[in-house]
């Protein structure tokens, strides 16, 4: 696979450390300097190559609310439709405002402070595209984080951070602040057939909505995590210790190169966010109420791609989830059934889906092993490995006709649009 020098420089190479090195104290100082937020509470969130932090302004809300109860009888206020909640919220906002130097209002749920890796930090036009995408989706009714301007009126800035803990060598890292979206991550809740079906619908609706969005930065996007870049995994496969697993990865990559890549130009394309179980949020109104998809996070891998690849990536991570009483292979059918109610999957895509799912599994498994070698303390990098190797062996060992028939049978039970 030939690569131009420019595109290769934009793709991670073995041995290069790109993850930012930053302490909570430095985060606090940067957040106050750039966004005027003081007296904050910082909680680091899981991340792969970046650093993400949940930022909340710390105020004595309990004191404010206790004073409110003294001033106004709660029982009496509840008899007014908007009374108590409106009054309480106004106190919360007032309390937050005392800890803000520049912002007119404070998001009660807090913020996500993102420190991007040094490789992606070079792609400023791509970062601007992400911000425009967030605002586009918000205007089209999708709940997602919204970018926050800093004191200079900009949606991002660049900070110099030490490399490998050595202050004499620094690298540039883009920092941004986004509103925090409350909810539970899809992978953390109890999964049902209905929820998988809804996830498929949600992803297809996102793809459909994004047909109205365009940004030139996405036309030149290149990343090791693009599915079409999968053959580059051979540079990192040394991180996989078991020879049998290396051979399995090589077999999948060979099939992908032979049977999928030659047809790349025939597949329908569009702007794809890359939806996974880690960036879809759900919520429930009560203990016995079903989970509902409420928001989408993390747009760092958005690019113009085949809808086939987007669907394969979604199915890959959904099938990795622990599902009591449900075979992982059947999970794919429920997601596909929901997806097909919005966009019918062409036969040519359906025939390539198994190979693409397995290829994504290989990407996640190999890069997880490699990244863990670079950052041994970050066990989050091995999340896929817990069930991924077993799923890869099972799915790759299932015949194409057997898998298609299995999926069609399940999809038919929904009596919805299915691939013909």
Secondary structure, DSSP 8 states (H G I E B T S, - for coil): ----HHHHHTS--TT---S----HHHHHHHHHHHH-B-SEEEEEE--SSSEEEEEEE---HHHHHHHHHHHS-HHHHHTSSSHHHHHHHHHHHHHHHTTBSS-SS--TT-EEEEE--TTGGG-HHHHHHHHHHHHHHHHTT--B--B---TTS-S-EEEEEEETTEEEEEEEEEEEEEE---SEEGGGS---HHHHHHHHHHHHHHHHHGGG---GGGGG---TTSGGGGGGGGGTGGG---HHHHHHHHHHHHHHHHHTGGGGGGS-EEEE----TTTEEEE-SSTTS--EEEEE---TT-EEEEHHHHHHHHHHHHHTS--TTS-HHHHHHHHHHHHHTTS---HHHHHHHHHHHHHHHHHHHHHHHHHHHH-TT-GGGGTTHHHHHHHHHHHHTS-HHHHHHHHHHHHHTTTS----
